Amino acid sequence: MPSLERRTFLRHGALGLAASAVPFGPLFAAGKPDTGAKAALIVVDVQNCFVPGGTLPVGKGDEVVPIINKLAGSFENIVVTQDWHTPGHASFASSHPGKKPFETTKLSYGQQVLWPDHCVQGTDDAALHKDLKLPTAQLIVRKGYHKAMDSYSAFEEADHKSATGLGGYLKQRGIRTVYITGLATDFCVAWTAMDARKLGFETYVIEDATRAIDLNGSLAAAWKQMTSKGVKRIQSADVLG
């Protein structure tokens, strides 16, 4: 689906793609993947707002926490992201009279799914999950803090122009490969993975360390798009051995 914009799979009611389970063959020539100085684990939005009990819960989202904690021990470099919205953010349905959560609207940068109010700056809802243990994480990237623009990707905002700075940081550190985990597979994880590929990083999504919203087929569409961009789909066991 290379001709489709990423926002296409976000459009309410416009998705019906079958899941793509494409085998990649031997992923790692020497057995276990390289998780050393040239690689980074990216932990996307494992926050209270996205787990059961939060304002925008991802089904079984809390199940990723122990898996990510276990993976973290294998990596020299770890980056964490946080959704960090202003009150009255443009992506909130409450900011658009007559609109309900999970409907869409057109903003200056294109189609936008409207969400319940979530991950508001400084609230406990926006905090990282209390059981997430990443003591060696070196960087937290906050995103979605511009009131008029959403930001799913850890690398750039929804206008596909405004960089977060993460790409430059990783390249300056000499990192060539990224392993992406977190929430949600079909939104922030997928956009982060595709932008990582666009910037030239070898990119893996660790599937069992993610969970999805799956809004009207968005999970299948996201995997199809990620695959078309060269993102590789692996499991935590591939890293942990």
Buried (B, 14 or more C-beta within 10 A) or exposed (E): BEEEEBBBBBBBEBBEBEEBEEEEEEEEEEEEBEBEEBBBBBBBBBBBBBBEEBBBBBEEBBBBBEBBBBBBEBBBBBBBBBBBBBEEBBBBBBBBEEBEBBBBBEBEBBBBBBBBBBBBBEBEBBBBBEEBBBEEBEBEBBBBBBEEBBBBBBBBBBBBEEBBEBBEBBEEBEBBBBBBBBBBBBBBBBBBBBBBBBBEBBBBBBBBBBBBBBBBBBBBBBBBBBBBBEBBBBEBEBBBE
